[in-house]
Amino acid sequence: MNKIIGVTELQRQFRAVFDEVVKHHVPYVLTRGSRPEAVLVPYEQYLKFAQADEAGVLKRFDALVARMDAVNARYSDAEVEADLQAATKTVRARKRAGETRSNGSRRR
């Protein structure tokens, strides 16, 4: 069961709250102005949260890679190469056009 404590009260009772968290595994929600701001949890619980979060990120990343593989499977290497060459040509043309404009504005 979570307990809620304001940060001012936590300052007054820190040792007792800390002991309750460590010895009895009681999480505390820390509030400031009645708004939850942080949580004080036992270290073991924190490690479980961190590992679960990492596992969730890795699972979402793997799903994204699989989705990209499925989409990219529709295109041949030749099509991808042609798209890359066209994009490179477009970017270089835009850069040249930008250089021409900036060179032209410097002469004035």
C-alpha positions in Angstrom: 0.0 0.0 0.0 1.4 3.4 -1.0 1.6 6.2 1.5 1.6 9.8 0.6 3.7 12.5 2.3 4.5 16.1 1.6 8.1 17.0 1.2 8.0 19.3 4.2 6.7 16.5 6.4 9.3 14.1 4.8 12.1 16.5 5.9 10.8 16.2 9.5 10.3 12.5 9.5 12.9 11.4 7.0 14.6 8.7 9.1 11.3 7.0 10.0 10.0 7.1 6.4 13.3 5.9 5.1 13.3 2.9 7.5 9.7 2.1 6.6 10.6 2.0 2.9 13.7 -0.1 3.4 12.6 -2.5 6.1 8.9 -2.9 5.3 9.0 -2.2 1.6 6.4 0.6 1.8 6.5 3.0 -1.2 5.9 6.7 -0.5 4.5 9.2 -3.0 6.2 12.5 -2.3 4.0 15.6 -2.9 4.7 19.3 -3.2 1.6 21.5 -3.0 -0.7 18.5 -3.1 0.8 17.4 -6.4 2.6 14.1 -6.7 6.3 14.8 -7.7 8.3 11.7 -6.9 8.2 8.2 -5.4 10.4 6.7 -2.7 10.7 3.0 -3.2 13.0 0.2 -2.1 16.0 -0.3 -4.3 15.0 -3.8 -5.4 11.7 -2.4 -6.6 13.4 0.4 -8.5 15.7 -2.2 -10.2 12.6 -4.2 -11.3 11.0 -1.0 -12.7 14.1 -0.1 -14.6 14.5 -3.6 -16.0 10.8 -3.7 -17.0 11.2 -0.3 -18.7 14.3 -1.5 -20.6 12.5 -4.7 -21.7 9.6 -2.7 -22.9 11.8 -0.4 -25.0 13.6 -3.3 -26.5 10.3 -5.0 -27.3 9.0 -1.9 -29.0 12.3 -1.5 -30.9 12.2 -5.1 -32.1 8.6 -4.6 -33.3 9.6 -1.5 -35.2 12.5 -3.3 -36.9 10.2 -6.1 -37.9 7.7 -3.7 -39.3 10.4 -1.9 -41.3 11.7 -5.2 -42.6 8.1 -6.1 -43.8 7.7 -2.7 -45.6 11.2 -2.7 -47.1 10.8 -6.3 -48.4 8.5 -4.8 -51.1 11.4 -3.0 -52.7 14.4 -4.4 -54.6 17.9 -3.2 -54.0 17.8 -1.6 -57.4 14.8 0.5 -56.5 16.4 1.6 -53.2 19.6 2.5 -55.0 17.6 4.5 -57.6 15.8 6.4 -54.8 19.0 7.2 -53.0 20.6 8.5 -56.2 17.6 10.7 -56.9 17.5 12.0 -53.4 21.3 12.8 -53.5 20.9 14.6 -56.7 18.0 16.7 -55.3 19.9 17.6 -52.1 23.0 18.6 -54.1 20.9 20.8 -56.4 19.3 22.5 -53.5 22.6 23.1 -51.9 24.0 24.6 -55.1 20.9 26.8 -55.4 21.4 28.0 -51.8 25.1 28.7 -52.4 24.2 30.7 -55.5 21.7 32.8 -53.6 24.0 33.4 -50.7 26.9 34.3 -53.0 24.7 36.6 -54.9 23.6 38.4 -51.8 27.1 38.9 -50.6 28.1 40.9 -53.7 25.5 43.6 -53.2 
